[in-house]
Amino acid sequence: MGADPAVGLTAETRLRMGGDQRVAAWTERQRAKALHAGTYEAAIHNMLWRIDGQADHNRQFYLYRVRLKPTVAVREGWVVEPGDFVGAMSL
């Protein structure tokens, strides 16, 4: 099932998000996000963009290299990324 993205939310944050039902819906949306397995260069570009464009200059960034199983579903060809304004993509 994976990690629970809501595990660190305080009671105040949960209330501000609209209560337990809305937190549960948000949690499911977070769990449905896809892993972007792009190039290392794209990861660096994204990191620098976030540092400059999203005021993340004081945040620690971690870049990982991953090995995908041969059976993993990968979309062939280049397409415009269907992410939203913060880069989140859903399955």
HTML snippet that shows the backbone in 3Dmol.js (N, CA, C, O; Angstrom):
<script src="https://3Dmol.org/build/3Dmol-min.js"></script>
<div id="view" style="width:600px;height:400px;position:relative"></div>
<script>
const pdb = `
ATOM      1  N   MET A   1       0.829  -1.192   0.000  1.00  0.00           N
ATOM      2  CA  MET A   1       0.000   0.000   0.000  1.00  0.00           C
ATOM      3  C   MET A   1       0.867   1.246   0.000  1.00  0.00           C
ATOM      4  O   MET A   1       0.427   2.277  -0.508  1.00  0.00           O
ATOM      5  N   GLY A   2       2.058   1.205   0.535  1.00  0.00           N
ATOM      6  CA  GLY A   2       2.946   2.363   0.484  1.00  0.00           C
ATOM      7  C   GLY A   2       2.858   3.231   1.711  1.00  0.00           C
ATOM      8  O   GLY A   2       2.063   2.993   2.620  1.00  0.00           O
ATOM      9  N   ALA A   3       3.697   4.243   1.713  1.00  0.00           N
ATOM     10  CA  ALA A   3       3.756   5.171   2.835  1.00  0.00           C
ATOM     11  C   ALA A   3       2.481   5.998   2.917  1.00  0.00           C
ATOM     12  O   ALA A   3       1.812   6.239   1.912  1.00  0.00           O
ATOM     13  N   ASP A   4       2.159   6.422   4.121  1.00  0.00           N
ATOM     14  CA  ASP A   4       0.979   7.250   4.349  1.00  0.00           C
ATOM     15  C   ASP A   4       1.398   8.716   4.310  1.00  0.00           C
ATOM     16  O   ASP A   4       2.080   9.178   5.225  1.00  0.00           O
ATOM     17  N   PRO A   5       1.007   9.462   3.270  1.00  0.00           N
ATOM     18  CA  PRO A   5       1.407  10.860   3.173  1.00  0.00           C
ATOM     19  C   PRO A   5       0.781  11.744   4.246  1.00  0.00           C
ATOM     20  O   PRO A   5       1.227  12.874   4.446  1.00  0.00           O
ATOM     21  N   ALA A   6      -0.237  11.254   4.935  1.00  0.00           N
ATOM     22  CA  ALA A   6      -0.911  12.052   5.960  1.00  0.00           C
ATOM     23  C   ALA A   6      -0.369  11.796   7.357  1.00  0.00           C
ATOM     24  O   ALA A   6      -0.837  12.398   8.323  1.00  0.00           O
ATOM     25  N   VAL A   7       0.613  10.906   7.472  1.00  0.00           N
ATOM     26  CA  VAL A   7       1.072  10.490   8.798  1.00  0.00           C
ATOM     27  C   VAL A   7       1.625  11.652   9.633  1.00  0.00           C
ATOM     28  O   VAL A   7       1.510  11.622  10.858  1.00  0.00           O
ATOM     29  N   GLY A   8       2.211  12.652   9.017  1.00  0.00           N
ATOM     30  CA  GLY A   8       2.791  13.760   9.774  1.00  0.00           C
ATOM     31  C   GLY A   8       1.884  14.955   9.954  1.00  0.00           C
ATOM     32  O   GLY A   8       2.307  15.973  10.501  1.00  0.00           O
ATOM     33  N   LEU A   9       0.638  14.852   9.501  1.00  0.00           N
ATOM     34  CA  LEU A   9      -0.273  15.993   9.612  1.00  0.00           C
ATOM     35  C   LEU A   9      -0.766  16.157  11.042  1.00  0.00           C
ATOM     36  O   LEU A   9      -1.172  15.191  11.688  1.00  0.00           O
ATOM     37  N   THR A  10      -0.723  17.385  11.523  1.00  0.00           N
ATOM     38  CA  THR A  10      -1.231  17.657  12.867  1.00  0.00           C
ATOM     39  C   THR A  10      -2.749  17.738  12.833  1.00  0.00           C
ATOM     40  O   THR A  10      -3.347  17.825  11.760  1.00  0.00           O
ATOM     41  N   ALA A  11      -3.365  17.711  13.993  1.00  0.00           N
ATOM     42  CA  ALA A  11      -4.824  17.830  14.077  1.00  0.00           C
ATOM     43  C   ALA A  11      -5.269  19.172  13.493  1.00  0.00           C
ATOM     44  O   ALA A  11      -6.310  19.249  12.841  1.00  0.00           O
ATOM     45  N   GLU A  12      -4.493  20.215  13.722  1.00  0.00           N
ATOM     46  CA  GLU A  12      -4.828  21.534  13.179  1.00  0.00           C
ATOM     47  C   GLU A  12      -4.776  21.532  11.650  1.00  0.00           C
ATOM     48  O   GLU A  12      -5.653  22.094  10.994  1.00  0.00           O
ATOM     49  N   THR A  13      -3.749  20.902  11.088  1.00  0.00           N
ATOM     50  CA  THR A  13      -3.628  20.830   9.634  1.00  0.00           C
ATOM     51  C   THR A  13      -4.780  20.040   9.046  1.00  0.00           C
ATOM     52  O   THR A  13      -5.349  20.436   8.028  1.00  0.00           O
ATOM     53  N   ARG A  14      -5.135  18.916   9.679  1.00  0.00           N
ATOM     54  CA  ARG A  14      -6.255  18.100   9.200  1.00  0.00           C
ATOM     55  C   ARG A  14      -7.550  18.910   9.198  1.00  0.00           C
ATOM     56  O   ARG A  14      -8.355  18.805   8.273  1.00  0.00           O
ATOM     57  N   LEU A  15      -7.740  19.706  10.228  1.00  0.00           N
ATOM     58  CA  LEU A  15      -8.935  20.545  10.320  1.00  0.00           C
ATOM     59  C   LEU A  15      -8.924  21.604   9.218  1.00  0.00           C
ATOM     60  O   LEU A  15      -9.952  21.857   8.589  1.00  0.00           O
ATOM     61  N   ARG A  16      -7.769  22.220   8.984  1.00  0.00           N
ATOM     62  CA  ARG A  16      -7.663  23.232   7.932  1.00  0.00           C
ATOM     63  C   ARG A  16      -7.878  22.647   6.543  1.00  0.00           C
ATOM     64  O   ARG A  16      -8.327  23.344   5.633  1.00  0.00           O
ATOM     65  N   MET A  17      -7.560  21.371   6.383  1.00  0.00           N
ATOM     66  CA  MET A  17      -7.768  20.702   5.091  1.00  0.00           C
ATOM     67  C   MET A  17      -9.234  20.328   4.873  1.00  0.00           C
ATOM     68  O   MET A  17      -9.611  19.929   3.772  1.00  0.00           O
ATOM     69  N   GLY A  18     -10.059  20.451   5.908  1.00  0.00           N
ATOM     70  CA  GLY A  18     -11.483  20.166   5.750  1.00  0.00           C
ATOM     71  C   GLY A  18     -11.970  18.961   6.505  1.00  0.00           C
ATOM     72  O   GLY A  18     -13.117  18.549   6.333  1.00  0.00           O
ATOM     73  N   GLY A  19     -11.127  18.380   7.340  1.00  0.00           N
ATOM     74  CA  GLY A  19     -11.558  17.236   8.133  1.00  0.00           C
ATOM     75  C   GLY A  19     -11.049  15.911   7.587  1.00  0.00           C
ATOM     76  O   GLY A  19     -10.371  15.852   6.561  1.00  0.00           O
ATOM     77  N   ASP A  20     -11.398  14.857   8.303  1.00  0.00           N
ATOM     78  CA  ASP A  20     -10.865  13.528   8.001  1.00  0.00           C
ATOM     79  C   ASP A  20     -11.234  13.014   6.614  1.00  0.00           C
ATOM     80  O   ASP A  20     -10.414  12.368   5.962  1.00  0.00           O
ATOM     81  N   GLN A  21     -12.455  13.288   6.151  1.00  0.00           N
ATOM     82  CA  GLN A  21     -12.849  12.807   4.819  1.00  0.00           C
ATOM     83  C   GLN A  21     -12.011  13.457   3.727  1.00  0.00           C
ATOM     84  O   GLN A  21     -11.593  12.786   2.783  1.00  0.00           O
ATOM     85  N   ARG A  22     -11.764  14.743   3.846  1.00  0.00           N
ATOM     86  CA  ARG A  22     -10.954  15.436   2.841  1.00  0.00           C
ATOM     87  C   ARG A  22      -9.495  15.004   2.923  1.00  0.00           C
ATOM     88  O   ARG A  22      -8.821  14.899   1.898  1.00  0.00           O
ATOM     89  N   VAL A  23      -9.006  14.757   4.120  1.00  0.00           N
ATOM     90  CA  VAL A  23      -7.635  14.265   4.264  1.00  0.00           C
ATOM     91  C   VAL A  23      -7.513  12.887   3.627  1.00  0.00           C
ATOM     92  O   VAL A  23      -6.514  12.599   2.968  1.00  0.00           O
ATOM     93  N   ALA A  24      -8.513  12.035   3.813  1.00  0.00           N
ATOM     94  CA  ALA A  24      -8.496  10.702   3.205  1.00  0.00           C
ATOM     95  C   ALA A  24      -8.505  10.797   1.682  1.00  0.00           C
ATOM     96  O   ALA A  24      -7.787  10.055   1.012  1.00  0.00           O
ATOM     97  N   ALA A  25      -9.309  11.700   1.130  1.00  0.00           N
ATOM     98  CA  ALA A  25      -9.351  11.878  -0.322  1.00  0.00           C
ATOM     99  C   ALA A  25      -8.008  12.411  -0.829  1.00  0.00           C
ATOM    100  O   ALA A  25      -7.515  11.964  -1.864  1.00  0.00           O
ATOM    101  N   TRP A  26      -7.422  13.352  -0.111  1.00  0.00           N
ATOM    102  CA  TRP A  26      -6.112  13.895  -0.480  1.00  0.00           C
ATOM    103  C   TRP A  26      -5.053  12.803  -0.435  1.00  0.00           C
ATOM    104  O   TRP A  26      -4.196  12.727  -1.315  1.00  0.00           O
ATOM    105  N   THR A  27      -5.111  11.962   0.588  1.00  0.00           N
ATOM    106  CA  THR A  27      -4.161  10.861   0.729  1.00  0.00           C
ATOM    107  C   THR A  27      -4.234   9.927  -0.463  1.00  0.00           C
ATOM    108  O   THR A  27      -3.199   9.512  -0.985  1.00  0.00           O
ATOM    109  N   GLU A  28      -5.437   9.588  -0.904  1.00  0.00           N
ATOM    110  CA  GLU A  28      -5.593   8.708  -2.059  1.00  0.00           C
ATOM    111  C   GLU A  28      -5.045   9.352  -3.327  1.00  0.00           C
ATOM    112  O   GLU A  28      -4.432   8.667  -4.147  1.00  0.00           O
ATOM    113  N   ARG A  29      -5.254  10.662  -3.502  1.00  0.00           N
ATOM    114  CA  ARG A  29      -4.695  11.351  -4.673  1.00  0.00           C
ATOM    115  C   ARG A  29      -3.171  11.329  -4.630  1.00  0.00           C
ATOM    116  O   ARG A  29      -2.521  11.168  -5.662  1.00  0.00           O
ATOM    117  N   GLN A  30      -2.601  11.492  -3.438  1.00  0.00           N
ATOM    118  CA  GLN A  30      -1.147  11.467  -3.316  1.00  0.00           C
ATOM    119  C   GLN A  30      -0.598  10.082  -3.642  1.00  0.00           C
ATOM    120  O   GLN A  30       0.455   9.966  -4.269  1.00  0.00           O
ATOM    121  N   ARG A  31      -1.295   9.043  -3.225  1.00  0.00           N
ATOM    122  CA  ARG A  31      -0.853   7.665  -3.480  1.00  0.00           C
ATOM    123  C   ARG A  31      -0.983   7.273  -4.945  1.00  0.00           C
ATOM    124  O   ARG A  31      -0.310   6.347  -5.397  1.00  0.00           O
ATOM    125  N   ALA A  32      -1.837   7.966  -5.693  1.00  0.00           N
ATOM    126  CA  ALA A  32      -2.049   7.638  -7.101  1.00  0.00           C
ATOM    127  C   ALA A  32      -1.047   8.318  -8.024  1.00  0.00           C
ATOM    128  O   ALA A  32      -1.115   8.143  -9.241  1.00  0.00           O
ATOM    129  N   LYS A  33      -0.133   9.079  -7.474  1.00  0.00           N
ATOM    130  CA  LYS A  33       0.831   9.788  -8.310  1.00  0.00           C
ATOM    131  C   LYS A  33       1.859   8.825  -8.890  1.00  0.00           C
ATOM    132  O   LYS A  33       2.249   7.839  -8.264  1.00  0.00           O
ATOM    133  N   ALA A  34       2.273   9.141 -10.082  1.00  0.00           N
ATOM    134  CA  ALA A  34       3.233   8.299 -10.795  1.00  0.00           C
ATOM    135  C   ALA A  34       4.663   8.740 -10.493  1.00  0.00           C
ATOM    136  O   ALA A  34       4.913   9.893 -10.141  1.00  0.00           O
ATOM    137  N   LEU A  35       5.578   7.813 -10.637  1.00  0.00           N
ATOM    138  CA  LEU A  35       7.001   8.112 -10.531  1.00  0.00           C
ATOM    139  C   LEU A  35       7.476   8.603 -11.883  1.00  0.00           C
ATOM    140  O   LEU A  35       7.290   7.933 -12.898  1.00  0.00           O
ATOM    141  N   HIS A  36       8.090   9.779 -11.893  1.00  0.00           N
ATOM    142  CA  HIS A  36       8.656  10.291 -13.137  1.00  0.00           C
ATOM    143  C   HIS A  36      10.071   9.752 -13.243  1.00  0.00           C
ATOM    144  O   HIS A  36      10.963  10.168 -12.503  1.00  0.00           O
ATOM    145  N   ALA A  37      10.266   8.836 -14.157  1.00  0.00           N
ATOM    146  CA  ALA A  37      11.584   8.231 -14.341  1.00  0.00           C
ATOM    147  C   ALA A  37      12.268   8.908 -15.522  1.00  0.00           C
ATOM    148  O   ALA A  37      12.476   8.302 -16.573  1.00  0.00           O
ATOM    149  N   GLY A  38      12.611  10.170 -15.325  1.00  0.00           N
ATOM    150  CA  GLY A  38      13.248  10.946 -16.376  1.00  0.00           C
ATOM    151  C   GLY A  38      14.757  10.825 -16.324  1.00  0.00           C
ATOM    152  O   GLY A  38      15.308   9.973 -15.626  1.00  0.00           O
ATOM    153  N   THR A  39      15.403  11.679 -17.063  1.00  0.00           N
ATOM    154  CA  THR A  39      16.857  11.660 -17.107  1.00  0.00           C
ATOM    155  C   THR A  39      17.434  12.357 -15.890  1.00  0.00           C
ATOM    156  O   THR A  39      16.750  13.123 -15.211  1.00  0.00           O
ATOM    157  N   TYR A  40      18.692  12.085 -15.627  1.00  0.00           N
ATOM    158  CA  TYR A  40      19.383  12.763 -14.538  1.00  0.00           C
ATOM    159  C   TYR A  40      19.410  14.270 -14.796  1.00  0.00           C
ATOM    160  O   TYR A  40      19.263  15.070 -13.872  1.00  0.00           O
ATOM    161  N   GLU A  41      19.598  14.646 -16.057  1.00  0.00           N
ATOM    162  CA  GLU A  41      19.622  16.061 -16.419  1.00  0.00           C
ATOM    163  C   GLU A  41      18.275  16.722 -16.116  1.00  0.00           C
ATOM    164  O   GLU A  41      18.231  17.859 -15.647  1.00  0.00           O
ATOM    165  N   ALA A  42      17.180  16.011 -16.383  1.00  0.00           N
ATOM    166  CA  ALA A  42      15.858  16.553 -16.094  1.00  0.00           C
ATOM    167  C   ALA A  42      15.670  16.725 -14.585  1.00  0.00           C
ATOM    168  O   ALA A  42      15.035  17.682 -14.142  1.00  0.00           O
ATOM    169  N   ALA A  43      16.217  15.806 -13.803  1.00  0.00           N
ATOM    170  CA  ALA A  43      16.117  15.917 -12.351  1.00  0.00           C
ATOM    171  C   ALA A  43      16.870  17.143 -11.851  1.00  0.00           C
ATOM    172  O   ALA A  43      16.375  17.861 -10.981  1.00  0.00           O
ATOM    173  N   ILE A  44      18.064  17.392 -12.391  1.00  0.00           N
ATOM    174  CA  ILE A  44      18.842  18.573 -12.006  1.00  0.00           C
ATOM    175  C   ILE A  44      18.085  19.840 -12.400  1.00  0.00           C
ATOM    176  O   ILE A  44      17.987  20.782 -11.613  1.00  0.00           O
ATOM    177  N   HIS A  45      17.550  19.856 -13.624  1.00  0.00           N
ATOM    178  CA  HIS A  45      16.797  21.019 -14.091  1.00  0.00           C
ATOM    179  C   HIS A  45      15.612  21.291 -13.168  1.00  0.00           C
ATOM    180  O   HIS A  45      15.382  22.436 -12.777  1.00  0.00           O
ATOM    181  N   ASN A  46      14.863  20.255 -12.821  1.00  0.00           N
ATOM    182  CA  ASN A  46      13.711  20.401 -11.938  1.00  0.00           C
ATOM    183  C   ASN A  46      14.134  20.910 -10.567  1.00  0.00           C
ATOM    184  O   ASN A  46      13.470  21.776  -9.997  1.00  0.00           O
ATOM    185  N   MET A  47      15.227  20.383 -10.033  1.00  0.00           N
ATOM    186  CA  MET A  47      15.719  20.819  -8.734  1.00  0.00           C
ATOM    187  C   MET A  47      16.073  22.306  -8.761  1.00  0.00           C
ATOM    188  O   MET A  47      15.688  23.055  -7.863  1.00  0.00           O
ATOM    189  N   LEU A  48      16.810  22.734  -9.797  1.00  0.00           N
ATOM    190  CA  LEU A  48      17.198  24.140  -9.900  1.00  0.00           C
ATOM    191  C   LEU A  48      15.984  25.037 -10.096  1.00  0.00           C
ATOM    192  O   LEU A  48      15.931  26.142  -9.555  1.00  0.00           O
ATOM    193  N   TRP A  49      15.001  24.561 -10.876  1.00  0.00           N
ATOM    194  CA  TRP A  49      13.771  25.323 -11.070  1.00  0.00           C
ATOM    195  C   TRP A  49      13.033  25.509  -9.750  1.00  0.00           C
ATOM    196  O   TRP A  49      12.529  26.593  -9.456  1.00  0.00           O
ATOM    197  N   ARG A  50      12.973  24.441  -8.959  1.00  0.00           N
ATOM    198  CA  ARG A  50      12.277  24.545  -7.670  1.00  0.00           C
ATOM    199  C   ARG A  50      13.007  25.459  -6.708  1.00  0.00           C
ATOM    200  O   ARG A  50      12.371  26.216  -5.974  1.00  0.00           O
ATOM    201  N   ILE A  51      14.322  25.405  -6.698  1.00  0.00           N
ATOM    202  CA  ILE A  51      15.100  26.279  -5.824  1.00  0.00           C
ATOM    203  C   ILE A  51      14.830  27.742  -6.179  1.00  0.00           C
ATOM    204  O   ILE A  51      14.631  28.575  -5.295  1.00  0.00           O
ATOM    205  N   ASP A  52      14.824  28.045  -7.477  1.00  0.00           N
ATOM    206  CA  ASP A  52      14.656  29.422  -7.927  1.00  0.00           C
ATOM    207  C   ASP A  52      13.194  29.845  -7.996  1.00  0.00           C
ATOM    208  O   ASP A  52      12.837  30.924  -7.524  1.00  0.00           O
ATOM    209  N   GLY A  53      12.348  29.002  -8.583  1.00  0.00           N
ATOM    210  CA  GLY A  53      10.978  29.393  -8.878  1.00  0.00           C
ATOM    211  C   GLY A  53       9.968  29.115  -7.793  1.00  0.00           C
ATOM    212  O   GLY A  53       8.864  29.658  -7.832  1.00  0.00           O
ATOM    213  N   GLN A  54      10.313  28.277  -6.817  1.00  0.00           N
ATOM    214  CA  GLN A  54       9.337  27.938  -5.781  1.00  0.00           C
ATOM    215  C   GLN A  54       9.849  28.224  -4.381  1.00  0.00           C
ATOM    216  O   GLN A  54       9.334  27.681  -3.403  1.00  0.00           O
ATOM    217  N   ALA A  55      10.855  29.071  -4.284  1.00  0.00           N
ATOM    218  CA  ALA A  55      11.397  29.482  -2.986  1.00  0.00           C
ATOM    219  C   ALA A  55      11.827  28.293  -2.137  1.00  0.00           C
ATOM    220  O   ALA A  55      11.648  28.300  -0.919  1.00  0.00           O
ATOM    221  N   ASP A  56      12.391  27.274  -2.773  1.00  0.00           N
ATOM    222  CA  ASP A  56      12.876  26.096  -2.045  1.00  0.00           C
ATOM    223  C   ASP A  56      14.376  26.185  -1.781  1.00  0.00           C
ATOM    224  O   ASP A  56      15.027  25.158  -1.586  1.00  0.00           O
ATOM    225  N   HIS A  57      14.930  27.385  -1.772  1.00  0.00           N
ATOM    226  CA  HIS A  57      16.379  27.532  -1.638  1.00  0.00           C
ATOM    227  C   HIS A  57      16.914  27.041  -0.299  1.00  0.00           C
ATOM    228  O   HIS A  57      18.110  26.769  -0.197  1.00  0.00           O
ATOM    229  N   ASN A  58      16.100  26.918   0.711  1.00  0.00           N
ATOM    230  CA  ASN A  58      16.560  26.428   2.015  1.00  0.00           C
ATOM    231  C   ASN A  58      16.241  24.953   2.250  1.00  0.00           C
ATOM    232  O   ASN A  58      16.471  24.440   3.345  1.00  0.00           O
ATOM    233  N   ARG A  59      15.716  24.270   1.244  1.00  0.00           N
ATOM    234  CA  ARG A  59      15.344  22.866   1.399  1.00  0.00           C
ATOM    235  C   ARG A  59      16.446  21.955   0.897  1.00  0.00           C
ATOM    236  O   ARG A  59      17.189  22.307  -0.019  1.00  0.00           O
ATOM    237  N   GLN A  60      16.545  20.785   1.502  1.00  0.00           N
ATOM    238  CA  GLN A  60      17.508  19.771   1.072  1.00  0.00           C
ATOM    239  C   GLN A  60      16.904  18.958  -0.060  1.00  0.00           C
ATOM    240  O   GLN A  60      15.751  18.537   0.032  1.00  0.00           O
ATOM    241  N   PHE A  61      17.658  18.732  -1.121  1.00  0.00           N
ATOM    242  CA  PHE A  61      17.200  17.932  -2.243  1.00  0.00           C
ATOM    243  C   PHE A  61      18.008  16.646  -2.303  1.00  0.00           C
ATOM    244  O   PHE A  61      19.207  16.646  -2.024  1.00  0.00           O
ATOM    245  N   TYR A  62      17.357  15.558  -2.666  1.00  0.00           N
ATOM    246  CA  TYR A  62      18.015  14.272  -2.835  1.00  0.00           C
ATOM    247  C   TYR A  62      17.707  13.763  -4.233  1.00  0.00           C
ATOM    248  O   TYR A  62      16.543  13.691  -4.627  1.00  0.00           O
ATOM    249  N   LEU A  63      18.720  13.419  -4.967  1.00  0.00           N
ATOM    250  CA  LEU A  63      18.544  12.849  -6.295  1.00  0.00           C
ATOM    251  C   LEU A  63      18.897  11.373  -6.219  1.00  0.00           C
ATOM    252  O   LEU A  63      19.944  11.009  -5.683  1.00  0.00           O
ATOM    253  N   TYR A  64      18.033  10.524  -6.752  1.00  0.00           N
ATOM    254  CA  TYR A  64      18.242   9.089  -6.696  1.00  0.00           C
ATOM    255  C   TYR A  64      18.322   8.517  -8.097  1.00  0.00           C
ATOM    256  O   TYR A  64      17.616   8.960  -9.003  1.00  0.00           O
ATOM    257  N   ARG A  65      19.161   7.557  -8.262  1.00  0.00           N
ATOM    258  CA  ARG A  65      19.154   6.764  -9.491  1.00  0.00           C
ATOM    259  C   ARG A  65      18.405   5.484  -9.147  1.00  0.00           C
ATOM    260  O   ARG A  65      18.655   4.865  -8.113  1.00  0.00           O
ATOM    261  N   VAL A  66      17.501   5.103 -10.008  1.00  0.00           N
ATOM    262  CA  VAL A  66      16.700   3.907  -9.750  1.00  0.00           C
ATOM    263  C   VAL A  66      16.875   2.927 -10.893  1.00  0.00           C
ATOM    264  O   VAL A  66      17.181   3.315 -12.021  1.00  0.00           O
ATOM    265  N   ARG A  67      16.681   1.670 -10.594  1.00  0.00           N
ATOM    266  CA  ARG A  67      16.701   0.626 -11.612  1.00  0.00           C
ATOM    267  C   ARG A  67      15.286   0.082 -11.717  1.00  0.00           C
ATOM    268  O   ARG A  67      14.716  -0.386 -10.732  1.00  0.00           O
ATOM    269  N   LEU A  68      14.728   0.147 -12.911  1.00  0.00           N
ATOM    270  CA  LEU A  68      13.368  -0.323 -13.124  1.00  0.00           C
ATOM    271  C   LEU A  68      13.379  -1.787 -13.542  1.00  0.00           C
ATOM    272  O   LEU A  68      14.263  -2.227 -14.276  1.00  0.00           O
ATOM    273  N   LYS A  69      12.391  -2.535 -13.069  1.00  0.00           N
ATOM    274  CA  LYS A  69      12.242  -3.930 -13.484  1.00  0.00           C
ATOM    275  C   LYS A  69      11.878  -3.962 -14.965  1.00  0.00           C
ATOM    276  O   LYS A  69      11.216  -3.048 -15.456  1.00  0.00           O
ATOM    277  N   PRO A  70      12.297  -4.993 -15.675  1.00  0.00           N
ATOM    278  CA  PRO A  70      11.973  -5.075 -17.111  1.00  0.00           C
ATOM    279  C   PRO A  70      10.468  -5.096 -17.388  1.00  0.00           C
ATOM    280  O   PRO A  70      10.048  -4.782 -18.502  1.00  0.00           O
ATOM    281  N   THR A  71       9.655  -5.456 -16.405  1.00  0.00           N
ATOM    282  CA  THR A  71       8.212  -5.544 -16.612  1.00  0.00           C
ATOM    283  C   THR A  71       7.488  -4.231 -16.320  1.00  0.00           C
ATOM    284  O   THR A  71       6.266  -4.161 -16.452  1.00  0.00           O
ATOM    285  N   VAL A  72       8.212  -3.208 -15.932  1.00  0.00           N
ATOM    286  CA  VAL A  72       7.573  -1.944 -15.583  1.00  0.00           C
ATOM    287  C   VAL A  72       6.966  -1.300 -16.835  1.00  0.00           C
ATOM    288  O   VAL A  72       7.524  -1.408 -17.927  1.00  0.00           O
ATOM    289  N   ALA A  73       5.830  -0.637 -16.670  1.00  0.00           N
ATOM    290  CA  ALA A  73       5.166   0.028 -17.798  1.00  0.00           C
ATOM    291  C   ALA A  73       5.796   1.395 -18.008  1.00  0.00           C
ATOM    292  O   ALA A  73       5.751   2.260 -17.134  1.00  0.00           O
ATOM    293  N   VAL A  74       6.385   1.573 -19.187  1.00  0.00           N
ATOM    294  CA  VAL A  74       7.001   2.849 -19.541  1.00  0.00           C
ATOM    295  C   VAL A  74       6.375   3.342 -20.830  1.00  0.00           C
ATOM    296  O   VAL A  74       6.234   2.577 -21.784  1.00  0.00           O
ATOM    297  N   ARG A  75       6.006   4.581 -20.869  1.00  0.00           N
ATOM    298  CA  ARG A  75       5.399   5.140 -22.078  1.00  0.00           C
ATOM    299  C   ARG A  75       6.490   5.454 -23.090  1.00  0.00           C
ATOM    300  O   ARG A  75       7.462   6.136 -22.767  1.00  0.00           O
ATOM    301  N   GLU A  76       6.334   4.965 -24.295  1.00  0.00           N
ATOM    302  CA  GLU A  76       7.326   5.186 -25.336  1.00  0.00           C
ATOM    303  C   GLU A  76       7.170   6.563 -25.954  1.00  0.00           C
ATOM    304  O   GLU A  76       6.063   7.094 -26.052  1.00  0.00           O
ATOM    305  N   GLY A  77       8.287   7.130 -26.366  1.00  0.00           N
ATOM    306  CA  GLY A  77       8.256   8.407 -27.073  1.00  0.00           C
ATOM    307  C   GLY A  77       8.156   9.586 -26.131  1.00  0.00           C
ATOM    308  O   GLY A  77       7.844   9.442 -24.949  1.00  0.00           O
ATOM    309  N   TRP A  78       8.428  10.751 -26.681  1.00  0.00           N
ATOM    310  CA  TRP A  78       8.387  11.981 -25.898  1.00  0.00           C
ATOM    311  C   TRP A  78       7.013  12.603 -25.997  1.00  0.00           C
ATOM    312  O   TRP A  78       6.446  12.718 -27.083  1.00  0.00           O
ATOM    313  N   VAL A  79       6.482  13.005 -24.856  1.00  0.00           N
ATOM    314  CA  VAL A  79       5.197  13.702 -24.823  1.00  0.00           C
ATOM    315  C   VAL A  79       5.318  14.880 -23.862  1.00  0.00           C
ATOM    316  O   VAL A  79       6.189  14.893 -22.992  1.00  0.00           O
ATOM    317  N   VAL A  80       4.461  15.843 -24.020  1.00  0.00           N
ATOM    318  CA  VAL A  80       4.406  16.939 -23.065  1.00  0.00           C
ATOM    319  C   VAL A  80       3.948  16.362 -21.738  1.00  0.00           C
ATOM    320  O   VAL A  80       2.951  15.643 -21.682  1.00  0.00           O
ATOM    321  N   GLU A  81       4.663  16.671 -20.683  1.00  0.00           N
ATOM    322  CA  GLU A  81       4.314  16.101 -19.384  1.00  0.00           C
ATOM    323  C   GLU A  81       2.955  16.607 -18.914  1.00  0.00           C
ATOM    324  O   GLU A  81       2.688  17.809 -18.935  1.00  0.00           O
ATOM    325  N   PRO A  82       2.096  15.677 -18.490  1.00  0.00           N
ATOM    326  CA  PRO A  82       0.738  16.062 -18.105  1.00  0.00           C
ATOM    327  C   PRO A  82       0.630  16.527 -16.658  1.00  0.00           C
ATOM    328  O   PRO A  82      -0.444  16.431 -16.064  1.00  0.00           O
ATOM    329  N   GLY A  83       1.704  17.021 -16.086  1.00  0.00           N
ATOM    330  CA  GLY A  83       1.687  17.447 -14.688  1.00  0.00           C
ATOM    331  C   GLY A  83       0.956  18.761 -14.485  1.00  0.00           C
ATOM    332  O   GLY A  83       0.720  19.519 -15.426  1.00  0.00           O
ATOM    333  N   ASP A  84       0.604  19.011 -13.227  1.00  0.00           N
ATOM    334  CA  ASP A  84      -0.026  20.277 -12.910  1.00  0.00           C
ATOM    335  C   ASP A  84       1.040  21.342 -12.651  1.00  0.00           C
ATOM    336  O   ASP A  84       2.215  21.121 -12.941  1.00  0.00           O
ATOM    337  N   PHE A  85       0.642  22.489 -12.112  1.00  0.00           N
ATOM    338  CA  PHE A  85       1.567  23.599 -11.967  1.00  0.00           C
ATOM    339  C   PHE A  85       2.704  23.355 -10.981  1.00  0.00           C
ATOM    340  O   PHE A  85       3.672  24.115 -10.976  1.00  0.00           O
ATOM    341  N   VAL A  86       2.620  22.325 -10.151  1.00  0.00           N
ATOM    342  CA  VAL A  86       3.730  21.994  -9.255  1.00  0.00           C
ATOM    343  C   VAL A  86       4.442  20.718  -9.690  1.00  0.00           C
ATOM    344  O   VAL A  86       5.307  20.213  -8.973  1.00  0.00           O
ATOM    345  N   GLY A  87       4.083  20.194 -10.859  1.00  0.00           N
ATOM    346  CA  GLY A  87       4.772  19.025 -11.389  1.00  0.00           C
ATOM    347  C   GLY A  87       4.207  17.693 -10.961  1.00  0.00           C
ATOM    348  O   GLY A  87       4.773  16.655 -11.302  1.00  0.00           O
ATOM    349  N   ALA A  88       3.097  17.685 -10.218  1.00  0.00           N
ATOM    350  CA  ALA A  88       2.495  16.425  -9.784  1.00  0.00           C
ATOM    351  C   ALA A  88       1.763  15.774 -10.946  1.00  0.00           C
ATOM    352  O   ALA A  88       1.033  16.436 -11.684  1.00  0.00           O
ATOM    353  N   MET A  89       1.964  14.470 -11.101  1.00  0.00           N
ATOM    354  CA  MET A  89       1.293  13.726 -12.162  1.00  0.00           C
ATOM    355  C   MET A  89       0.532  12.553 -11.549  1.00  0.00           C
ATOM    356  O   MET A  89       1.025  11.890 -10.637  1.00  0.00           O
ATOM    357  N   SER A  90      -0.653  12.310 -12.052  1.00  0.00           N
ATOM    358  CA  SER A  90      -1.456  11.191 -11.582  1.00  0.00           C
ATOM    359  C   SER A  90      -1.362  10.029 -12.547  1.00  0.00           C
ATOM    360  O   SER A  90      -1.086  10.209 -13.733  1.00  0.00           O
ATOM    361  N   LEU A  91      -1.595   8.837 -12.028  1.00  0.00           N
ATOM    362  CA  LEU A  91      -1.573   7.646 -12.882  1.00  0.00           C
ATOM    363  C   LEU A  91      -2.740   7.660 -13.839  1.00  0.00           C
ATOM    364  O   LEU A  91      -2.893   6.738 -14.640  1.00  0.00           O
TER     365      LEU A  91
END
`;
const viewer = $3Dmol.createViewer("view");
viewer.addModel(pdb, "pdb");
viewer.setStyle({}, {cartoon: {color: "spectrum"}});
viewer.zoomTo();
viewer.render();
</script>
